Amino acid sequence: MTKQSQNLLRKAAVSGVASALLVACLTEASSAATTSSATRLGAPDVTINVAIAYPAPSKAALAAFTKATGISVNYSYIQWDNLQTKIAAAAEAHTYFADVTDVDWSKVGEYYQTKWFTPLNKYFNVASLPAQYPQVASFVRNGELLAMPSDASLLVTDVNTKDFAKAGIMKMPTTFAQYQADLDKIQSQGVVAHPLDIPFAAAEGLSTYWYEMTAAFGGQVLSSSYKPEFTSPSSAGYKAMTWMVAAYKDGLVPKGNLALDDYQGFSDDQAENLTASVFSDYSGDIGTVYDVPSSSKVVHQIEYIPTPGTNGPAPNLANPDGIGIPVMAKHVTAAVQFIKWYDESSNQAAFAGANGAATSVSGFPLPANNSGLALLVSSGKVPGAAELAILTKDHSRAIFPAGAPPWYPAFSNAVYTNLHSAAAGQESVASAISNIASQIASLAG
């Protein structure tokens, strides 16, 4: 932890969070919904299909699961956007796709209405889950548990401290105005030609980037009744979109980013030191992307900082992933066993890098449960884990105050399509804002 971050995240606080989590959360683990080891089903040679938007756990970990349960796993890693398309296509056709699939926070409202996923209430004690799973509410609608959290995730800001130091910046920015000034200084001094990573491909990652930047400008995109709060030029959402588009057109963002999605930006820009900062990154990427020597040129150079806002640190919006069971699944009992295994505290910590790069899962943010987060912090293996624990506790906020609307996919599509077009010069920011608002009016009826 550097001197720059210590201005807000004091060492004493970090130590307190780590020890408190380790003592309190491991005690809670005994009452958690997950099991300490999978119970063998007594029905060997069962094979389940699992489709998740993260790379597979290590072969050794999956082999251990098979040995303990008799369940073999056919694991498919499918990029997030493509996976959502496959899930929807199979559900609409009432055909089998997988036994366990991704259930993103943004899809829960839609899945509750469409009944595409099996409620998990009879397999997990829903009332006891919040004590261990701080973001479980994202996966519950009207008392139905549509999925179990499979990670805890925040939209966070990170910087390349080496690049900032080369530009003579020794104090990390806490306001957005200072953040922009620092990026301009890094660019003008030739440290990095295009210091800011924004993924401008027409994909979900562009939408969430706008949400986080809107929060930094002091607002939110939708009200609790799902009304647009970004249509006025004086609104936070309007200002955020204007700034993002200008950053691209003015060269603060690499020109090639018009075709890059979020993870491509992290791996092709930030990990290659072609940028110096990501304003809206995913928590955990330092341990699972930037500090992986085989695929990164910036090992031990990237650091989380409190997200700069208008008058000080801004909220960090939560965007957790979950895993659930489609109604067309063939092996429900085995699927439940896999979900419980995937959520075991030791596995969650390992996926996030607690045991080193060999057992980490690329792009995996934070453990879904408090006991897994405690193990991650106490391991000392993941830079920034204690800082993220503080951000989770003190700065986390839901993207939408009433949860994701049931028409979220169409809304997000309107956001990233129009924002991409504005950056490409195909329409103005005013037109993009108007088109998004019109889509909300048609969706909300």
Secondary structure, DSSP 8 states (H G I E B T S, - for coil): --HHHHTTS-HHHHHHHHHHIIIIIHHHGGGSSS-SS----S-TTEEEEEEESS----HHHHHHHHHHHSEEEEEEE--HHHHHHHHHHHHHHT----SEEEEEGGGHHHHHHHT-B---TTTS-GGGGGGT-TTGGGGEETTEE--EE--B-BEEEEEEHHHHHHTT--S---BHHHHHHHHHHHHHTTS-SS-EE---SSSHHHHHHHHHHHHHTT--SB-TT--B---STTSHHHHHHHHHHHHHHTTSS-GGGGG--HHHHIIIIITTTS-SEEEEEETTHIIIIIT-TTT-S-TTTEEEE--BBSSSB--EEE--EEEE-BTT-S-HHHHHHHHHHHT-HHHHHHHTTTT-GGG--TT--B-SSHHHHHHHHHH--STTHHHHHHHHHHTEEESSTT---TTHHHHHHHHHHHHHHHHTTSS-HHHHHHHHHHHHHHHH-
